[in-house]
Amino acid sequence: MPDKKTHSGSHIGLTDGLAAHATGIDPTVLQAGYALLEEEKGMGLRQCLSTHWRAALWSAFLSTALWMEGFDTSIVNSFFGQAQFLSRFGIKVGTKLTIPANWQSGLTNAVTVGEIVGLVVTGIMQERLGSKVIFVAGMIAMIGAIFIAVFAQSLPMLIAAELVMGIPWGMFQTMTTAYAAEICPIGLRGYLTSYVAMGWGGGGPWWLARHGRYEDAKVVLRRITSPHYWDTRDLDAYVAIMKHTDDMEKAESSQGSWLELFKGTNLRRTEITVGTWIIQVWNGNLITTLTVELLESAGMSATGAFNLNLIQNAMSVIGICVSWILLPRVGRRWLYIDGLISEAVCLLPIGILGCIDTGAAGARAIGALTVMINLLEHFAIGPVFPSARLRARTIVFGRAMFCINSIIGNQLNPRFVAADGWNWGAKSAFFHLGTNLLCTTWSYFRLPETGGLSFADLDILFANKVNARKFKDVVIHDESAGNAKMADDEEAVGIEKEATDHAENAPSAHLEA
């Protein structure tokens, strides 16, 4: 049977499972901690940056490690149609030098296999050693790996280089997103987790708290905020909220193990995290990874196709900047869904143009649409936060599923365009349109809005099995903090005084997932 819910109508509180673990902290201290969280939620971007600029810069710096992966994987794919690259690595097929589809897939998938190895290393070691040790080790490994690529003389050697470089890239991938989620205030999380995606285009305080190192967590919290931020605020109360959140998550994640990713409410959180990662493969953006070959097959010159590919890559930076403007106004859920729908609108005419011989004009139109798809990809799609206790493992698992799906996509994609493959050209957009529609349908029914919610809020929402489309419509009340914690709206004020008496007598209501 599901846990009894302490809510009525649109009001939700702790389930029995959460309440059993959320004990041992003075309610007065929790009230003060929740007051600090409400202050965070009310901060605008300018205020967040003025008080937490150190955390923002540090998170952005770590995320920039992914620029290496984004640049390399993008630039190598764009070389496949270039004369200089073909003269060195090309294989003659008939009278034409080309990189056969199998070799293209091998070059792309070698990176992905290496990333999976790096992800496994991070998933095992990050929770034990912390993000700092893993990050430094990855950077040292990266220095050695680069030299293999620089001096590659053949396709097998280049594949080996991509494989080795993929290992540290895989190590960086989970740390950047988790670090941005944990170290930054609520008002900055959406911006800085979105910034991670810019890297693909172009252990923080929570780790210490989970390990009982509360004094060390306080030191870090002071370090990542402006010098006098905590002079007028209760740092002990803020750390108490971190401990309280961790205690509640022990209801579903007592050991913080891999198996617990698939138990209870964690299963749904894992599904959402994995779903958002997989959508990054099948949303339709995969068609842009072979833009140069696609445009050349449609009639554009090699130089023009390569230049347009560079413009397309620049869209990642522009897209993230656009997302920073739209995110606080639209919310992550609808930005995500609208982005998927907009990509579908671009894919349909690409497929139609692939069925019509329109020459250079059609190639330019296809190029413009692929640029738009890349822009949409980078301002609309990003990850959703998992459980704090399982965050590293959940992101590792989600990213691993992304890599596996990337291998599948990278096996198919070259064959859509390559002369020795299926040679569909722009008509392959119809395939990507189909996968896009599946992604859009899943997102509408299963993707919740997480903007403006603390980790404790998310724990209560998931424990109460709130419908993904109703995350922003319910009032949250944490009984273990007395009567002070309610959702950030005026309606909560009038309900606050009667919440405790009402909790015991409220009829059981179940908001289905």
C-alpha positions in Angstrom: 0.0 0.0 0.0 1.2 3.5 -0.7 2.3 5.7 2.2 -0.4 7.8 3.9 -0.3 11.4 2.6 -0.7 14.3 5.0 -2.3 16.7 2.4 -5.7 17.8 1.4 -6.6 18.9 -2.2 -3.5 20.7 -3.6 -1.6 20.6 -0.3 1.0 17.9 0.3 3.2 17.0 3.2 5.5 14.2 4.5 4.6 10.6 3.8 4.9 8.2 6.6 8.2 7.0 5.1 9.7 10.5 5.0 8.4 11.4 8.4 10.1 8.3 9.9 13.5 9.4 8.7 13.1 13.1 9.1 13.7 13.3 12.9 16.4 14.5 15.2 16.6 18.1 14.1 15.1 21.0 16.2 12.0 22.2 14.3 13.0 25.8 15.1 16.3 25.3 13.3 14.5 23.8 10.4 12.1 26.7 10.2 15.1 29.0 10.0 16.7 26.9 7.3 13.5 26.8 5.3 13.3 30.6 5.6 16.7 30.8 4.0 15.5 28.5 1.2 12.5 30.8 0.6 14.9 33.7 0.5 16.9 31.9 -2.2 13.8 31.2 -4.2 12.9 34.9 -4.2 16.3 36.0 -5.4 16.5 37.4 -9.0 19.5 36.6 -11.2 21.3 39.8 -10.4 21.0 39.2 -6.6 22.0 35.5 -6.9 25.2 36.5 -8.8 26.0 39.3 -6.4 25.9 36.9 -3.4 27.0 33.6 -5.0 29.3 34.7 -7.7 32.1 32.5 -6.4 30.0 29.4 -6.7 28.8 30.5 -10.2 32.3 31.0 -11.5 33.6 27.8 -10.0 30.7 25.8 -11.4 31.2 27.4 -14.9 34.9 26.8 -14.7 34.4 23.0 -14.1 31.7 22.8 -16.8 34.2 24.3 -19.3 36.1 21.0 -19.1 33.3 19.6 -21.4 34.3 22.1 -24.2 37.1 19.7 -25.0 34.6 16.9 -25.7 32.2 19.2 -27.6 35.0 20.6 -29.8 36.7 17.3 -30.6 33.6 15.3 -31.4 32.1 18.0 -33.5 35.3 18.9 -35.3 36.3 15.3 -36.2 32.8 14.7 -37.7 33.1 17.8 -39.7 36.4 16.6 -41.2 34.8 13.6 -42.9 34.0 15.6 -46.1 37.2 17.7 -46.1 39.8 17.1 -48.8 42.8 17.5 -46.5 41.4 14.9 -44.1 40.5 12.5 -46.9 44.0 12.8 -48.4 45.5 11.6 -45.2 42.9 9.1 -43.8 40.6 8.5 -46.8 40.0 5.1 -48.4 39.3 4.9 -52.2 35.8 3.7 -53.0 35.6 3.6 -56.8 37.2 6.8 -58.0 36.5 8.8 -54.8 38.3 9.1 -51.5 35.9 8.7 -48.6 35.7 7.7 -44.9 33.5 4.6 -45.1 30.5 4.5 -42.9 32.0 1.8 -40.7 35.1 3.9 -40.0 32.9 7.0 -39.3 30.9 5.0 -36.8 34.1 3.6 -35.3 35.6 7.1 -34.8 32.5 8.5 -33.2 31.7 5.4 -31.1 35.3 5.1 -29.8 34.8 8.3 -27.8 31.5 7.0 -26.5 33.0 3.7 -25.3 35.8 5.6 -23.6 33.2 7.8 -21.9 31.3 4.8 -20.6 34.6 3.6 -18.9 35.1 7.1 -17.4 31.5 7.2 -16.2 31.9 3.8 -14.4 35.1 5.1 -12.8 33.4 8.2 -11.6 30.3 6.4 -10.4 32.4 4.1 -8.2 34.9 6.6 -6.9 33.2 10.0 -6.8 31.1 9.4 -3.7 34.2 7.9 -1.9 36.8 10.5 -2.9 34.8 13.6 -3.8 34.6 15.6 -7.0 37.9 17.4 -6.6 40.1 14.3 -6.7 38.3 12.8 -9.7 38.5 16.1 -11.6 42.2 16.5 -11.1 42.9 12.9 -12.0 40.8 13.3 -15.2 42.8 16.4 -16.2 46.1 14.6 -15.7 44.9 11.7 -17.9 43.6 14.1 -20.5 47.1 15.7 -21.0 48.5 12.3 -21.9 45.6 11.3 -24.1 45.8 14.4 -26.3 49.2 13.5 -27.7 47.9 10.3 -29.2 45.4 12.2 -31.3 47.9 14.9 -32.3 50.4 12.4 -33.7 47.8 9.9 -35.3 48.9 8.6 -38.7 46.1 6.2 -39.5 42.4 5.6 -38.9 43.1 2.8 -36.3 45.5 5.2 -34.4 42.9 7.9 -34.5 40.2 5.6 -33.1 42.6 4.6 -30.3 43.1 8.3 -29.5 39.4 8.9 -29.4 38.9 5.9 -27.1 41.6 7.0 -24.6 40.4 10.7 -24.6 36.8 9.5 -24.0 37.8 8.2 -20.5 38.5 11.5 -18.9 35.7 13.2 -20.8 33.3 10.6 -19.2 34.8 11.5 -15.8 34.0 15.1 -16.3 30.4 14.7 -17.5 28.7 13.8 -14.3 30.7 16.1 -12.0 29.9 19.3 -13.9 26.1 18.8 -13.8 26.0 17.5 -10.2 28.3 20.2 -9.0 26.2 23.0 -10.6 23.1 21.4 -9.0 24.6 21.1 -5.5 26.8 24.1 -5.0 24.7 26.9 -6.5 21.5 28.5 -5.1 18.1 27.7 -6.5 18.0 30.8 -8.6 21.2 29.9 -10.5 20.8 26.1 -10.9 18.9 26.3 -14.2 21.4 28.7 -15.7 24.5 26.8 -14.7 23.2 23.3 -15.5 22.2 24.8 -18.9 25.8 26.1 -19.3 27.0 22.5 -19.2 25.3 22.1 -22.6 27.3 25.0 -24.0 30.4 22.8 -23.4 29.0 20.1 -25.6 28.4 22.6 -28.3 31.6 24.5 -28.2 32.0 17.7 -4.7 30.5 20.3 -3.0 28.9 21.1 0.2 26.3 18.3 -0.2 29.0 15.6 -0.4 30.4 16.8 2.8 27.0 16.9 4.5 26.2 13.3 3.4 29.4 12.2 5.0 28.6 13.9 8.3 31.3 16.6 7.8 29.1 19.5 8.7 31.8 21.9 9.9 33.7 21.3 6.6 30.4 22.0 4.7 30.1 25.3 6.6 33.6 26.3 5.5 32.8 25.5 1.9 29.5 27.4 2.0 31.3 30.5 3.4 33.9 30.1 0.6 31.5 30.1 -2.3 29.4 33.1 -1.3 30.3 36.8 -1.0 32.4 37.6 2.1 29.7 38.9 4.5 26.7 36.9 3.2 26.5 34.6 6.3 27.1 37.4 8.8 23.3 38.1 9.0 22.1 34.6 8.2 22.0 31.3 10.2 24.6 29.0 8.6 23.8 26.2 11.0 20.2 26.3 9.9 21.2 26.0 6.3 23.4 23.0 7.0 20.5 21.6 9.0 18.3 21.7 5.9 20.9 19.8 4.0 21.0 17.1 6.7 17.2 17.1 6.9 17.0 16.5 3.1 19.6 13.7 3.3 17.6 12.1 6.2 14.4 12.2 4.2 16.1 10.6 1.2 17.3 7.7 3.3 13.6 6.6 3.3 14.3 5.4 -0.3 18.1 5.4 -0.5 19.4 4.2 2.8 22.6 2.8 1.4 23.0 5.1 -1.6 23.7 2.0 -3.8 23.2 1.4 -7.5 20.3 -0.9 -6.8 18.3 1.8 -5.1 18.1 3.7 -8.4 15.3 1.3 -9.3 13.4 1.2 -6.0 10.4 3.2 -4.8 10.2 6.8 -5.8 13.8 6.7 -7.0 12.7 4.6 -10.0 10.6 7.5 -11.3 13.4 9.9 -10.7 15.8 7.6 -12.5 13.3 7.3 -15.4 13.1 11.1 -15.7 16.9 11.5 -15.6 17.5 8.8 -18.1 14.7 10.1 -20.3 16.1 13.5 -20.5 19.5 12.1 -21.5 18.2 9.8 -24.1 16.1 12.6 -25.7 19.4 14.4 -26.3 20.2 11.6 -28.9 16.7 11.1 -30.4 15.2 14.6 -30.4 16.4 15.2 -34.0 19.6 17.0 -33.4 21.5 13.9 -34.5 21.0 15.0 -38.1 23.3 18.0 -37.5 26.3 15.9 -36.6 26.9 15.1 -40.3 26.0 18.6 -41.6 29.0 18.8 -43.9 28.3 15.6 -45.7 24.6 16.2 -45.8 25.0 19.6 -47.4 27.6 18.4 -49.9 25.2 15.6 -50.9 22.5 18.3 -51.4 24.7 20.3 -53.7 26.7 22.8 -51.5 30.4 23.2 -51.9 32.8 21.7 -49.4 34.0 25.1 -48.2 30.4 26.4 -47.8 29.3 23.3 -46.0 32.3 23.4 -43.6 31.7 27.2 -42.9 28.0 26.6 -42.2 29.0 23.8 -39.8 31.0 26.2 -37.8 28.1 28.6 -37.7 25.9 25.7 -36.5 28.4 25.0 -33.7 28.3 28.6 -32.6 24.6 28.2 -32.1 25.3 26.3 -28.9 26.6 29.4 -27.2 23.8 31.6 -28.6 21.2 28.9 -27.6 22.4 28.8 -24.0 22.2 32.6 -23.8 18.6 32.5 -25.1 17.8 29.8 -22.5 19.0 32.1 -19.8 16.4 34.7 -20.9 13.5 32.3 -21.4 14.1 29.9 -18.5 12.7 32.1 -15.7 9.8 33.2 -17.8 8.7 29.9 -19.4 10.1 27.2 -17.0 12.1 24.2 -17.9 9.2 21.8 -18.7 7.6 24.0 -21.3 10.9 25.2 -22.7 11.8 21.5 -23.2 8.5 20.5 -24.8 8.3 23.6 -27.0 11.9 23.0 -28.1 11.1 19.5 -29.2 8.0 20.6 -31.1 10.0 23.4 -32.8 12.7 20.9 -33.9 9.9 18.7 -35.4 8.8 21.7 -37.4 12.3 22.1 -38.8 12.8 18.4 -39.6 9.7 18.0 -41.7 10.8 20.5 -44.4 14.4 19.0 -44.4 12.9 15.7 -45.3 10.7 17.2 -48.0 13.6 19.0 -49.5 15.5 15.7 -49.6 12.8 14.4 -51.9 13.1 17.3 -54.3 16.1 18.2 -56.5 16.4 21.9 -55.6 20.2 22.3 -56.1 22.2 24.9 -54.2 19.1 26.8 -53.1 17.7 23.7 -51.4 21.1 23.0 -49.8 21.1 26.5 -48.3 17.6 26.0 -46.9 18.6 22.6 -45.4 21.7 24.3 -43.9 19.6 27.1 -42.3 17.2 24.5 -40.8 20.1 22.4 -39.4 21.5 25.6 -37.8 18.0 26.3 -36.3 17.8 22.7 -34.9 21.2 23.1 -33.2 20.0 26.4 -31.7 16.8 24.8 -30.4 18.8 21.9 -29.0 20.9 24.1 -26.9 18.4 26.4 -25.4 15.6 23.9 -24.8 17.0 20.6 -23.6 18.7 19.8 -20.3 18.8 17.4 -17.3 16.4 17.2 -14.3 17.7 16.8 -10.8 17.7 13.3 -9.2 17.9 12.4 -5.5 20.8 14.1 -3.7 22.0 10.9 -2.1 22.0 9.2 -5.5 22.8 12.2 -7.7 26.2 11.1 -8.9 25.1 7.6 -9.6 21.9 8.6 -11.2 23.6 11.1 -13.6 26.3 8.4 -14.3 23.6 5.9 -15.2 21.6 8.5 -17.2 24.7 9.5 -19.1 25.7 5.9 -19.7 22.3 5.3 -21.2 22.9 8.4 -23.4 26.2 6.9 -24.5 24.6 3.6 -25.4 21.9 5.3 -27.4 24.6 7.4 -29.0 26.4 4.3 -30.1 23.2 3.1 -31.8 22.6 6.5 -33.3 26.2 6.8 -34.5 25.9 3.4 -36.2 22.7 4.5 -38.1 23.6 8.2 -38.8 26.5 7.8 -41.2 24.6 5.2 -43.2 21.8 7.7 -43.8 24.3 9.9 -45.7 27.4 8.0 -46.7 27.9 7.0 -50.4 28.6 3.4 -49.4 25.6 3.4 -46.9 21.9 3.9 -47.5 22.5 7.3 -49.1 19.2 8.8 -47.9 20.7 12.3 -47.6 18.2 14.9 -46.3 15.4 12.3 -46.4 16.8 10.9 -43.2 15.1 13.8 -41.5 11.9 11.8 -41.6 13.5 9.1 -39.3 14.5 11.8 -36.9 11.1 13.4 -37.0 9.6 10.0 -35.9 11.9 9.7 -32.9 11.3 13.4 -32.1 7.5 12.8 -31.8 8.1 9.9 -29.4 10.3 12.1 -27.2 7.8 14.9 -27.3 5.0 12.6 -26.1 7.0 11.2 -23.2 8.1 14.7 -22.1 4.5 16.0 -22.0 3.3 13.2 -19.7 6.4 12.4 -17.6 8.6 15.5 -17.4 7.9 17.7 -14.3 8.8 21.3 -13.8 11.6 21.5 -11.2 12.4 25.3 -11.5 12.3 27.1 -8.2 12.1 23.9 -6.1 14.6 22.9 -3.4 15.9 19.4 -3.1 13.6 18.9 -0.1 10.6 20.1 -2.1 11.4 17.6 -4.8 11.7 14.8 -2.3 8.2 15.5 -0.9 6.7 15.9 -4.4 8.1 12.5 -5.6 7.2 10.7 -2.4 3.6 11.9 -2.8 3.6 10.7 -6.4 2.5 14.1 -7.7 1.6 14.1 -11.4 4.4 15.6 -13.5 2.0 18.2 -14.9 1.1 19.4 -11.4 4.5 20.0 -9.7 3.9 23.8 -9.7 0.3 23.6 -8.6 0.6 22.1 -5.1 1.4 23.7 -1.8 4.2 21.8 0.1 4.2 21.5 3.9 7.0 19.9 5.9 5.6 19.0 9.3 9.0 18.2 10.8 9.8 21.9 10.6 6.7 22.9 12.6 4.2 24.9 10.7 6.5 27.3 8.9 7.4 25.5 5.7 4.8 26.1 3.0 4.9 26.8 -0.7 6.0 30.3 -1.8 2.5 31.8 -2.4 0.1 33.9 -0.5 -2.4 31.1 0.0 0.0 29.3 2.3 -0.2 32.0 5.0 -3.8 31.3 5.9 -3.3 27.6 6.1 -0.2 27.6 8.2 -1.7 27.7 11.7 -4.1 24.8 11.2 -1.8 22.5 9.3 -0.8 20.3 12.3 -4.4 19.6 13.4 -5.5 19.0 9.9 -2.7 16.5 9.1 -4.0 13.8 11.3 -7.6 14.0 10.1 -7.1 14.8 6.4 -8.7 12.3 4.0 -6.1 10.2 2.1 -5.6 11.7 -1.4 -3.4 10.3 -4.0 -2.0 12.3 -6.9 -1.1 9.7 -9.4 2.2 9.6 -11.1 
